[in-house]
Amino acid sequence: MNHVVERLLERRAEFLGYLRKQGVPEDQAEDVLQSALERGLEPWRSLPAPESAVSWFYSVLRNALVDRARRSSAAARALGRYAQERSDVQEPVESRRVCGCTRAVMQSLKPEYVQLIETVDVGGVSVEEAATRAGITPNNAYVRLHRARKALRERLEAQCGQCATGGGRCTDCYCQPA
């Protein structure tokens, strides 16, 4: 066994070079190599000859790379799910400010526009859920919501002027509705 370990340790730099060529960052290559060495301690005892140790160890390194990729992929998927969950968190409805101008101008929009804006933007419901409630396709709901927001923004800018520009939010309203 000592001959096998010595033979492998003599090629440490070669193994690290292989790992770097496989895309493992330099700061992580040593960890992958150490992990593979630990993993390979038990099977080394059953190797028939020290000459085959190097080629055998490359297979151990490849398996370590596959395991690393799987763990990385699983971590990325978990992070993606977490990010999706966080993006689904809506600001509480009661903390959203809507000025009186917005309410007044909304009454001049088409009823289906008003319904979507109130459901999605004020109520915090997803566009898909709002589409189901309205009996339309999600694509139709996205287009309708886009048009509704555009119409609302244009009317707010026409009525309120300066305080409604810059995104049409009209949350810091100081104008007096006509």
TIBA-512061 format. One record per residue: x, y, z negated of N, C-alpha, C, O, CB in turn; residue in three letters. Coordinates in steps of 0.2 Angstrom, whole numbers, padded with zeros to 4 digits, always signed. Glycine has a CB too. Layout:
% residues N
XYZXYZXYZXYZXYZALA
...
This chain:
% residues 178
+0004-0006+0000+0000+0000+0000+0004+0006+0000+0003+0011+0003-0005+0000-0006MET
+0010+0006-0004+0014+0012-0004+0017+0014+0003+0017+0020+0005+0020+0011-0008ASN
+0018+0009+0007+0020+0010+0014+0015+0014+0018+0016+0018+0022+0022+0004+0018HIS
+0009+0012+0017+0003+0015+0021+0002+0022+0018+0002+0027+0023-0003+0011+0019VAL
+0002+0023+0012+0002+0030+0009+0007+0035+0012+0006+0040+0014+0001+0030+0002VAL
+0014+0032+0011+0019+0036+0013+0019+0038+0021+0020+0043+0023+0026+0032+0012GLU
+0017+0033+0025+0016+0034+0032+0011+0039+0034+0012+0044+0038+0014+0027+0036ARG
+0006+0039+0030+0000+0044+0031+0003+0051+0029+0001+0056+0032-0006+0042+0028LEU
+0006+0051+0023+0008+0058+0020+0013+0061+0024+0014+0067+0025+0010+0057+0013LEU
+0017+0057+0028+0022+0059+0032+0019+0063+0038+0022+0068+0041+0027+0054+0035GLU
+0013+0061+0040+0010+0064+0046+0004+0069+0043+0000+0071+0047+0006+0059+0050ARG
+0005+0072+0037+0000+0077+0035-0001+0083+0039-0007+0084+0041+0002+0079+0028ARG
+0005+0086+0042+0004+0091+0046+0001+0090+0053-0003+0094+0055+0011+0094+0047ALA
+0002+0084+0055-0001+0081+0061-0009+0081+0060-0013+0083+0065+0002+0075+0064GLU
-0011+0078+0055-0018+0077+0053-0021+0084+0052-0027+0085+0055-0019+0073+0047PHE
-0018+0089+0049-0021+0096+0048-0021+0099+0055-0026+0102+0056-0016+0100+0044LEU
-0016+0098+0059-0017+0101+0066-0023+0098+0070-0026+0101+0074-0010+0099+0070GLY
-0024+0091+0069-0030+0088+0072-0036+0091+0070-0041+0093+0074-0030+0080+0071TYR
-0037+0092+0063-0043+0095+0061-0044+0102+0063-0050+0104+0065-0043+0095+0053LEU
-0039+0106+0064-0039+0113+0066-0041+0113+0074-0045+0117+0076-0033+0117+0066ARG
-0039+0108+0078-0041+0107+0085-0048+0106+0085-0051+0107+0090-0036+0102+0088LYS
-0051+0102+0080-0058+0100+0080-0062+0106+0078-0068+0105+0077-0059+0094+0076GLN
-0059+0112+0076-0064+0117+0074-0064+0119+0067-0068+0123+0065-0070+0117+0077GLY
-0061+0115+0063-0061+0116+0056-0057+0122+0054-0051+0122+0056-0059+0109+0052VAL
-0059+0127+0051-0055+0133+0049-0049+0131+0045-0050+0126+0041-0060+0138+0045PRO
-0044+0134+0045-0038+0132+0042-0039+0132+0034-0036+0127+0031-0032+0138+0043GLU
-0043+0136+0031-0044+0136+0024-0048+0130+0022-0048+0128+0016-0047+0142+0022ASP
-0051+0127+0027-0056+0121+0025-0052+0114+0027-0054+0109+0025-0062+0122+0028GLN
-0047+0115+0031-0044+0109+0034-0041+0104+0029-0042+0098+0029-0039+0110+0039ALA
-0038+0108+0024-0035+0104+0018-0040+0100+0014-0039+0095+0012-0031+0109+0014GLU
-0046+0103+0013-0051+0100+0009-0054+0094+0013-0055+0089+0010-0057+0105+0008ASP
-0054+0095+0020-0057+0089+0023-0052+0083+0023-0054+0077+0022-0058+0091+0031VAL
-0045+0085+0024-0040+0080+0024-0040+0076+0017-0039+0070+0016-0033+0083+0025LEU
-0040+0080+0012-0040+0077+0005-0046+0073+0004-0046+0067+0001-0040+0083-0001GLN
-0052+0075+0006-0058+0071+0006-0057+0064+0009-0059+0059+0007-0064+0075+0008SER
-0054+0065+0015-0053+0058+0019-0048+0054+0016-0049+0048+0016-0051+0060+0026ALA
-0043+0057+0013-0038+0053+0009-0041+0049+0003-0040+0043+0002-0032+0057+0007LEU
-0045+0053+0000-0049+0050-0006-0053+0044-0004-0054+0039-0007-0053+0055-0010GLU
-0057+0046+0002-0062+0041+0004-0058+0034+0007-0060+0029+0006-0066+0044+0010ARG
-0052+0035+0009-0048+0030+0012-0044+0026+0007-0041+0021+0009-0044+0032+0018GLY
-0044+0028+0001-0039+0024-0004-0041+0017-0004-0037+0012-0004-0040+0027-0011LEU
-0047+0015-0005-0049+0008-0006-0048+0004+0000-0045-0001-0001-0057+0008-0008GLU
-0050+0006+0006-0049+0002+0012-0042+0001+0014-0041-0004+0017-0053+0005+0018PRO
-0037+0005+0012-0030+0004+0013-0028-0002+0011-0023-0005+0014-0026+0010+0010TRP
-0030-0005+0005-0028-0011+0003-0029-0017+0007-0026-0022+0007-0031-0012-0004ARG
-0034-0016+0011-0036-0022+0016-0033-0021+0023-0035-0025+0027-0044-0023+0016SER
-0029-0016+0024-0026-0015+0031-0021-0020+0032-0017-0022+0027-0023-0008+0032LEU
-0021-0023+0038-0016-0029+0039-0009-0026+0040-0005-0030+0038-0018-0032+0046PRO
-0008-0020+0042-0001-0018+0043-0001-0011+0043-0005-0007+0045+0002-0021+0050ALA
+0005-0008+0040+0006-0001+0040+0006+0002+0047+0004+0008+0047+0012+0001+0036PRO
+0007-0001+0052+0008+0002+0059+0001+0004+0061+0000+0009+0065+0011-0003+0063GLU
-0004+0001+0059-0011+0002+0061-0014+0008+0056-0020+0010+0058-0016-0004+0061SER
-0011+0010+0051-0014+0015+0046-0015+0021+0050-0020+0024+0048-0009+0016+0041ALA
-0011+0024+0054-0012+0030+0057-0018+0030+0061-0022+0035+0061-0006+0033+0061VAL
-0018+0026+0066-0024+0025+0070-0031+0024+0066-0036+0027+0068-0024+0020+0076SER
-0030+0020+0061-0036+0019+0057-0038+0025+0053-0044+0027+0052-0035+0013+0052TRP
-0033+0029+0051-0034+0035+0047-0038+0041+0052-0042+0045+0049-0028+0038+0044PHE
-0036+0041+0058-0039+0045+0062-0047+0044+0063-0051+0049+0063-0036+0045+0070TYR
-0048+0038+0062-0056+0036+0062-0059+0038+0056-0065+0040+0056-0057+0028+0063SER
-0055+0038+0050-0058+0040+0044-0059+0048+0044-0064+0051+0042-0053+0039+0038VAL
-0054+0052+0048-0054+0059+0048-0060+0061+0053-0064+0065+0051-0048+0062+0052LEU
-0061+0057+0058-0067+0058+0063-0074+0057+0059-0078+0061+0059-0067+0053+0069ARG
-0074+0052+0055-0080+0051+0050-0081+0057+0045-0086+0059+0044-0080+0044+0047ASN
-0075+0059+0043-0076+0065+0038-0078+0071+0042-0082+0075+0039-0069+0066+0035ALA
-0076+0072+0048-0079+0078+0052-0086+0077+0053-0090+0082+0053-0075+0078+0058LEU
-0088+0071+0055-0095+0070+0056-0099+0071+0050-0105+0075+0050-0097+0063+0058VAL
-0097+0069+0044-0100+0070+0038-0101+0078+0036-0106+0080+0034-0097+0066+0032ASP
-0095+0081+0037-0095+0088+0036-0100+0092+0041-0103+0096+0038-0088+0091+0038ARG
-0100+0090+0047-0105+0093+0052-0112+0092+0049-0116+0096+0050-0104+0090+0059ALA
-0114+0086+0047-0120+0084+0044-0122+0088+0038-0128+0091+0038-0121+0077+0043ARG
-0117+0089+0034-0119+0093+0028-0120+0100+0030-0124+0104+0027-0113+0092+0023ARG
-0116+0103+0034-0116+0110+0037-0123+0111+0040-0126+0116+0039-0110+0111+0041SER
-0125+0106+0044-0131+0106+0048-0137+0106+0043-0142+0110+0043-0132+0101+0053SER
-0137+0102+0038-0142+0102+0033-0142+0108+0029-0148+0111+0027-0141+0096+0028ALA
-0136+0111+0027-0136+0117+0023-0139+0123+0028-0142+0127+0025-0129+0119+0021ALA
-0137+0123+0034-0140+0128+0039-0147+0128+0039-0151+0133+0039-0137+0128+0046ALA
-0150+0121+0040-0157+0121+0040-0161+0123+0033-0166+0126+0034-0159+0113+0041ARG
-0158+0121+0028-0160+0123+0021-0160+0131+0021-0165+0134+0018-0157+0120+0016ALA
-0155+0134+0023-0154+0141+0023-0159+0144+0027-0162+0150+0026-0147+0143+0025LEU
-0160+0141+0033-0166+0144+0038-0172+0144+0035-0176+0148+0036-0165+0140+0044GLY
-0174+0138+0032-0181+0137+0028-0181+0143+0023-0187+0146+0022-0181+0130+0025ARG
-0176+0144+0019-0176+0149+0014-0178+0156+0017-0182+0159+0014-0170+0149+0009TYR
-0174+0157+0022-0175+0164+0025-0182+0164+0028-0185+0170+0027-0170+0165+0031ALA
-0184+0159+0031-0191+0159+0033-0196+0161+0028-0201+0165+0028-0193+0153+0037GLN
-0195+0157+0022-0200+0158+0016-0199+0165+0014-0204+0168+0012-0198+0153+0011GLU
-0193+0168+0014-0193+0175+0011-0196+0180+0016-0198+0185+0014-0185+0176+0010ARG
-0195+0178+0023-0198+0183+0027-0206+0183+0027-0209+0187+0029-0195+0182+0034SER
-0208+0177+0025-0216+0176+0025-0219+0180+0019-0225+0181+0018-0218+0169+0024ASP
-0214+0182+0014-0217+0186+0008-0219+0193+0010-0215+0196+0013-0211+0186+0002VAL
-0225+0194+0009-0228+0201+0011-0227+0205+0005-0228+0203-0001-0235+0200+0013GLN
-0227+0212+0006-0227+0217+0001-0234+0217-0001-0239+0216+0003-0225+0224+0004GLU
-0235+0217-0008-0242+0217-0010-0246+0223-0007-0244+0229-0006-0242+0218-0018PRO
-0253+0221-0005-0257+0226-0002-0258+0232-0006-0258+0238-0003-0264+0223-0001VAL
-0258+0232-0012-0260+0238-0016-0254+0243-0016-0255+0249-0018-0262+0236-0023GLU
-0248+0240-0014-0242+0245-0014-0241+0248-0008-0237+0253-0007-0236+0241-0016SER
-0245+0247-0003-0245+0250+0004-0249+0256+0004-0255+0256+0002-0247+0245+0010ARG
-0246+0262+0006-0249+0268+0006-0252+0269+0013-0248+0268+0018-0245+0274+0004ARG
-0258+0271+0014-0261+0273+0020-0265+0280+0019-0269+0280+0015-0266+0268+0023VAL
-0263+0285+0023-0265+0291+0022-0273+0292+0024-0275+0287+0028-0261+0297+0025CYS
-0276+0297+0022-0283+0298+0024-0284+0299+0032-0289+0297+0035-0286+0304+0020GLY
-0279+0302+0035-0279+0303+0042-0279+0296+0046-0283+0296+0050-0273+0307+0044CYS
-0275+0292+0043-0275+0285+0047-0282+0282+0046-0284+0279+0051-0270+0280+0043THR
-0285+0282+0041-0292+0279+0040-0297+0283+0045-0301+0279+0048-0294+0279+0033ARG
-0296+0289+0045-0301+0293+0049-0300+0291+0057-0304+0290+0061-0300+0300+0048ALA
-0293+0291+0059-0292+0290+0066-0293+0283+0068-0295+0281+0073-0284+0291+0067VAL
-0293+0278+0063-0294+0271+0065-0301+0270+0067-0303+0266+0071-0293+0267+0058MET
-0306+0274+0064-0313+0274+0066-0314+0276+0073-0320+0274+0076-0317+0278+0061GLN
-0309+0279+0076-0310+0281+0083-0308+0275+0088-0308+0276+0094-0307+0287+0085SER
-0304+0270+0085-0302+0265+0089-0307+0259+0091-0312+0259+0087-0296+0261+0086LEU
-0306+0255+0095-0310+0249+0097-0311+0245+0090-0306+0244+0087-0308+0245+0103LYS
-0317+0242+0089-0318+0238+0083-0313+0233+0083-0311+0231+0077-0325+0236+0083PRO
-0312+0229+0088-0307+0224+0088-0300+0226+0086-0296+0222+0083-0307+0220+0095GLU
-0298+0232+0088-0292+0235+0086-0292+0236+0078-0287+0234+0075-0290+0241+0090TYR
-0297+0239+0076-0297+0241+0069-0297+0234+0065-0294+0234+0060-0304+0244+0067VAL
-0301+0229+0067-0301+0223+0063-0294+0220+0063-0292+0217+0058-0306+0218+0067GLN
-0290+0220+0069-0283+0217+0068-0279+0221+0064-0275+0218+0060-0281+0216+0075LEU
-0279+0227+0065-0274+0231+0060-0276+0230+0053-0271+0230+0049-0275+0239+0062ILE
-0282+0230+0051-0284+0229+0044-0282+0222+0042-0280+0221+0036-0292+0230+0043GLU
-0283+0217+0046-0282+0210+0044-0274+0209+0043-0272+0207+0038-0285+0206+0049THR
-0270+0211+0049-0263+0210+0049-0259+0215+0045-0255+0213+0040-0261+0210+0056VAL
-0260+0221+0047-0255+0226+0044-0257+0228+0037-0253+0230+0032-0255+0233+0048ASP
-0264+0229+0035-0266+0231+0028-0267+0224+0024-0265+0224+0018-0272+0235+0029VAL
-0270+0219+0027-0271+0213+0023-0266+0208+0022-0266+0204+0018-0277+0210+0026GLY
-0260+0209+0027-0255+0205+0026-0256+0198+0029-0252+0193+0027-0253+0204+0019GLY
-0261+0197+0033-0262+0190+0036-0258+0189+0042-0256+0194+0045-0270+0189+0037VAL
-0255+0183+0043-0251+0182+0049-0256+0183+0056-0262+0183+0055-0248+0175+0049SER
-0252+0185+0061-0256+0186+0067-0259+0180+0070-0265+0180+0072-0251+0188+0073VAL
-0256+0174+0068-0259+0168+0070-0266+0166+0067-0271+0164+0070-0254+0162+0069GLU
-0266+0168+0060-0272+0167+0056-0277+0172+0058-0283+0170+0058-0270+0168+0049GLU
-0275+0178+0060-0280+0183+0062-0283+0181+0068-0289+0182+0070-0276+0190+0062ALA
-0279+0178+0073-0281+0176+0079-0287+0171+0078-0292+0171+0081-0276+0173+0084ALA
-0285+0166+0074-0290+0161+0072-0297+0164+0070-0302+0162+0072-0287+0156+0067THR
-0296+0168+0065-0302+0171+0062-0306+0175+0068-0312+0175+0067-0300+0176+0057ARG
-0302+0178+0072-0306+0182+0078-0308+0178+0083-0312+0180+0088-0301+0188+0080ALA
-0306+0171+0084-0308+0167+0089-0304+0168+0095-0307+0167+0101-0315+0167+0090GLY
-0298+0171+0095-0294+0172+0101-0288+0168+0100-0286+0166+0095-0293+0180+0102ILE
-0284+0168+0106-0277+0165+0106-0272+0169+0102-0273+0175+0102-0275+0163+0113THR
-0267+0166+0099-0262+0170+0096-0259+0175+0101-0257+0181+0099-0257+0166+0093PRO
-0257+0173+0107-0255+0178+0112-0259+0184+0113-0257+0189+0113-0253+0174+0119ASN
-0265+0182+0114-0270+0188+0114-0270+0192+0108-0270+0198+0109-0277+0185+0116ASN
-0270+0189+0103-0269+0193+0096-0263+0198+0096-0263+0204+0094-0270+0189+0090ALA
-0257+0195+0098-0251+0199+0098-0252+0205+0103-0250+0211+0101-0245+0195+0100TYR
-0255+0204+0109-0255+0209+0114-0260+0214+0111-0259+0220+0112-0258+0206+0121VAL
-0266+0212+0108-0271+0216+0106-0268+0221+0100-0270+0227+0100-0277+0212+0104ARG
-0264+0217+0096-0261+0221+0090-0256+0226+0092-0256+0232+0090-0258+0216+0085LEU
-0253+0225+0097-0248+0229+0100-0252+0235+0103-0250+0241+0102-0244+0226+0106HIS
-0257+0234+0107-0261+0240+0110-0264+0244+0104-0265+0250+0105-0266+0237+0114ARG
-0267+0240+0099-0270+0244+0093-0265+0248+0090-0267+0254+0088-0273+0239+0088ALA
-0259+0246+0088-0254+0250+0085-0252+0256+0089-0251+0262+0087-0248+0246+0083ARG
-0251+0255+0096-0249+0260+0100-0255+0266+0100-0253+0272+0100-0248+0257+0107LYS
-0261+0263+0101-0267+0268+0101-0267+0272+0095-0268+0278+0095-0273+0265+0102ALA
-0266+0269+0089-0266+0272+0082-0261+0277+0082-0262+0283+0080-0266+0267+0077LEU
-0255+0275+0084-0249+0279+0083-0250+0286+0088-0249+0291+0085-0243+0276+0086ARG
-0253+0285+0094-0254+0290+0098-0259+0295+0096-0258+0301+0096-0256+0288+0105GLU
-0264+0292+0093-0269+0297+0090-0267+0300+0084-0269+0306+0082-0276+0293+0088ARG
-0263+0297+0080-0261+0300+0074-0256+0306+0075-0256+0311+0072-0257+0295+0069LEU
-0252+0305+0080-0247+0310+0082-0251+0316+0085-0249+0322+0084-0242+0307+0088GLU
-0256+0314+0089-0260+0320+0092-0264+0324+0086-0264+0330+0087-0265+0317+0097ALA
-0266+0320+0081-0270+0324+0076-0265+0327+0071-0266+0333+0069-0275+0319+0073GLN
-0260+0323+0068-0256+0325+0063-0250+0329+0065-0247+0332+0061-0255+0319+0058CYS
-0248+0328+0071-0242+0331+0073-0235+0328+0070-0234+0322+0070-0242+0338+0072GLY
-0232+0333+0067-0225+0331+0064-0225+0326+0059-0220+0322+0059-0222+0338+0061GLN
-0230+0326+0054-0229+0321+0049-0230+0313+0051-0229+0309+0048-0234+0322+0043CYS
-0233+0313+0057-0235+0306+0060-0229+0304+0065-0230+0298+0067-0241+0306+0063ALA
-0224+0308+0066-0219+0306+0071-0214+0301+0067-0214+0301+0061-0216+0312+0075THR
-0210+0298+0071-0205+0294+0068-0208+0287+0066-0206+0285+0061-0202+0297+0062GLY
-0211+0284+0071-0214+0277+0069-0221+0277+0068-0224+0272+0067-0210+0274+0063GLY
-0224+0283+0067-0232+0283+0067-0234+0281+0060-0239+0278+0059-0235+0279+0072GLY
-0230+0281+0055-0232+0278+0048-0237+0283+0045-0241+0280+0042-0225+0277+0044ARG
-0235+0289+0045-0240+0294+0042-0241+0293+0034-0247+0293+0032-0247+0294+0045CYS
-0236+0291+0031-0236+0289+0024-0235+0295+0019-0237+0295+0014-0232+0283+0022THR
-0231+0300+0022-0230+0306+0018-0234+0311+0021-0231+0317+0022-0222+0307+0018ASP
-0240+0310+0021-0244+0315+0025-0245+0322+0021-0247+0322+0015-0251+0312+0026CYS
-0244+0327+0025-0246+0334+0022-0250+0338+0026-0252+0343+0024-0239+0337+0021TYR
-0253+0335+0031-0257+0338+0036-0264+0338+0033-0266+0334+0029-0257+0336+0043CYS
-0268+0342+0036-0275+0342+0034-0279+0339+0040-0279+0342+0045-0278+0349+0032GLN
-0283+0334+0040-0286+0331+0045-0291+0336+0048-0295+0339+0044-0290+0324+0044PRO
-0292+0336+0055-0296+0341+0058-0303+0338+0057-0308+0341+0060-0294+0341+0065ALA
